Amino acid sequence: MRIVDVKAYAVKQKVDIPFKWRKGLPEGAHLNEMGILRIITDEGIEGIAVAQRGLMTVDYTERRLKEMLIGKDPLLKEQLWHEIWELDRAEEFQIYYMGLADTALWDITAKKAGMPLYQLLGGSRNRVQAYASTVTYNTTEEYFRVADYCLEQGYKAIKLHAWGDVKADAKLCADLRKHVGDDVILMYDGSAGFNLQESIYLGKALEQAGYHWYEEPMREFSIWNYKKLCDELTIPVLAAETSDGCHYNAADFIVHGACDIIRTGTVLKGGITGSLRIAHMADSFGMKAEIHGGDQANVQLACGINNNTFFEVLVWGTGPIGFGYPVESDGFITAPQGPGIGYSFDWEEIERKAYAKI
């Protein structure tokens, strides 16, 4: 099998319900566009991967990926992953693109094998429990209303993205615990909004409120600060979500005691290949590798590995309330069961709608 063509599209998406993050971060406008990578083989099997940045997808494909991939065997994913890694030394890819081609190549491999990707990866299960991951709301009452609705929809776990004010966030977390009771799993994501002292203060408040994990309270440049945070707290600290360097960087977080749970996922950690490296490495330390939110590719990954617990589903709006991925009535997601990852596009429509393409 050989790759005979590589296409890329930048497509606008309509986001009906605007949302925002903590103070200092831009609103979620990046979800208004989508990049699609399409790798075509001489056997008629196509691999698909999706990114959040449309124009970047077209640019990287035109300047780098197409020339690198055409004529190659798409099943030699390990070789091609390392070629991307080498190319990054000169290109300094935006982090989304370290694994974009790799994800599409795994889609081809699973289609060639005639099985859903999670089975090809080893197959830990066919369903994964979801948790509701909020955007930032203006008031405590709005958080209560959204939490109540998520629980009604079958979710058993909720993660907060709050305001970025250490004392206000601590109070919100305590108030939500009182509101939902002790049986609901709660997590908190600081979106890298705090310094070390603030992070310790907030972490101790989360311990008092019985939160399940404490995610990314600081920027992930300083492994030493994360180690000091972990030394001060008993609540599990989840880190290395946005740090560059894939498994090499994740290894430093683990061996230096700078996290208790590690992040992995196709979008930020080098596609399927990079995500598996992190998950398997974490497993050798008896550590969970929790999957970041996303689409079908990360659902397949979550069902393919053993040391992941949840799948993150973004929740926004208050009326109506929007969900980033459909969840079944018991709060679980079943992985797509057809061959491959599960992407499906009308290519004639994509060709018409794309505002940039190659």
ZIRA-V662380 format. One line per field, one symbol per residue. psi: psi as a letter, one per 40 degrees, with the letter a starting at -180 (. if undefined). A space follows every 10 residues. Layout:
psi->???
//
This chain:
psi->hiheihiiih hiihhdhiii aiheiiifed eeihhhhhhh ieeehihiih iehddddddd dddddddddh eiheegdddd dddddddddd dgiiddeded dddddddddd ddefiidddd edgdieiihi ihhiahidid dddddddddd ddeeieihhh haeehddddd ddddddddde ieehhiihhe ffeiaddddd ddddddddef idihhfdiif dgdddddddd deidhhhhaf dehiebdddd dddddefeid iiiiiddeff addddddddd dddeefiigh hiiaaddddd ddedidfidi hhhhhiidgi hihehhiide eihhiheiha deihihdddd dddheii.
//
